[in-house]
Amino acid sequence: MSTDKFKTGLIHYYFGMGCGKTSIGLGHIVRAVGRNLRTIIIQFLKKHDPSGQKGFFYGEYITLTEKLKIPVIQFGEFNFIKSEKQIADQLEMAQDALNKVKEVLTSNNYDLIILDEVGSMIKLKLWKIEEFLQILKEKNPIIEVIITGHQKIPELESVAEYVTHLEEIKHPYQKGILARPGIEF
């Protein structure tokens, strides 16, 4: 058990089309580790490919798992979901992911849990908002939860104690500059 544990775990919700939602979660992990809190990140619709050949090589995955020894669990594929068939193919993964979220949130194993891309899971109808909200209600009351996603989901706003909307004003992609390793991923 951490010596710096808090008594009440709150819910944070970071959403919007602006960049930085995952990075905010990673910043919370850095702060939490400095206070001896036990952390985990669960990412949805993301899959790290260590070879960099199939899809995405996430720099934060290497830092967290290999350098900081922080568990990262990913549920997803190596490519973006763009079709109804891809969504249908993800239903089993989505249920496994929801079961894992429930397991982690009701455990005594972590103080801070990052749930990255929850908004997309709900928007793509891979999860029902009611099921996810029920899991949040049943969470261990001392666990701090950080939820990210592009979409504004009013139900998540209503249960969260922290709500931040990240709005994109300008992005290099608009000039044709693609995501760069170590900066955007």
ZISUL-V278002 format. One record per residue. RES is the residue in three letters. D_FIRST is the distance of its C-alpha to the first C-alpha in Angstrom with 2 decimals. Layout:
[[RES,D_FIRST] [RES,D_FIRST]]
This chain:
[[MET,0.00] [SER,3.76] [THR,6.50] [ASP,8.75] [LYS,7.76] [PHE,11.17] [LYS,12.71] [THR,15.12] [GLY,14.92] [LEU,18.42] [ILE,20.70] [HIS,22.56] [TYR,25.80] [TYR,27.62] [PHE,30.99] [GLY,34.45] [MET,36.68] [GLY,35.66] [CYS,33.64] [GLY,30.14] [LYS,28.05] [THR,26.02] [SER,25.98] [ILE,24.49] [GLY,21.58] [LEU,21.26] [GLY,21.39] [HIS,18.45] [ILE,16.50] [VAL,17.74] [ARG,16.71] [ALA,13.16] [VAL,12.70] [GLY,14.20] [ARG,11.49] [ASN,8.63] [LEU,8.11] [ARG,8.28] [THR,11.97] [ILE,14.89] [ILE,18.55] [ILE,21.03] [GLN,24.60] [PHE,27.61] [LEU,31.17] [LYS,30.14] [LYS,30.41] [HIS,30.00] [ASP,32.90] [PRO,32.29] [SER,36.08] [GLY,36.77] [GLN,39.71] [LYS,38.84] [GLY,37.42] [PHE,34.65] [PHE,32.84] [TYR,29.83] [GLY,28.92] [GLU,25.44] [TYR,24.78] [ILE,25.54] [THR,23.53] [LEU,20.34] [THR,20.62] [GLU,22.41] [LYS,21.63] [LEU,18.07] [LYS,16.96] [ILE,15.77] [PRO,16.87] [VAL,20.02] [ILE,21.72] [GLN,25.32] [PHE,27.79] [GLY,31.27] [GLU,34.33] [PHE,35.70] [ASN,38.09] [PHE,38.17] [ILE,39.15] [LYS,42.68] [SER,44.38] [GLU,44.23] [LYS,44.31] [GLN,41.22] [ILE,39.44] [ALA,40.69] [ASP,39.50] [GLN,35.93] [LEU,35.61] [GLU,33.96] [MET,31.46] [ALA,30.81] [GLN,30.09] [ASP,27.74] [ALA,25.93] [LEU,25.74] [ASN,24.41] [LYS,21.63] [VAL,20.79] [LYS,20.69] [GLU,18.50] [VAL,15.86] [LEU,16.15] [THR,15.87] [SER,12.91] [ASN,9.24] [ASN,8.80] [TYR,9.16] [ASP,9.13] [LEU,12.64] [ILE,15.39] [ILE,18.84] [LEU,21.74] [ASP,24.66] [GLU,28.23] [VAL,27.71] [GLY,30.95] [SER,32.95] [MET,31.70] [ILE,32.98] [LYS,36.11] [LEU,37.14] [LYS,36.72] [LEU,34.34] [TRP,32.08] [LYS,33.32] [ILE,31.88] [GLU,31.78] [GLU,29.54] [PHE,27.07] [LEU,27.12] [GLN,26.51] [ILE,23.36] [LEU,22.17] [LYS,23.07] [GLU,21.08] [LYS,17.84] [ASN,14.56] [PRO,15.24] [ILE,12.05] [ILE,12.57] [GLU,14.78] [VAL,17.66] [ILE,20.29] [ILE,23.54] [THR,26.47] [GLY,30.06] [HIS,33.63] [GLN,34.83] [LYS,34.81] [ILE,33.68] [PRO,34.35] [GLU,32.17] [LEU,29.08] [GLU,30.28] [SER,30.51] [VAL,26.92] [ALA,25.26] [GLU,24.51] [TYR,25.16] [VAL,28.24] [THR,29.79] [HIS,32.97] [LEU,33.67] [GLU,37.43] [GLU,39.22] [ILE,42.14] [LYS,43.15] [HIS,41.93] [PRO,43.46] [TYR,43.83] [GLN,46.65] [LYS,48.53] [GLY,47.93] [ILE,45.12] [LEU,42.74] [ALA,38.97] [ARG,38.25] [PRO,35.70] [GLY,32.96] [ILE,33.88] [GLU,33.90] [PHE,32.11]]
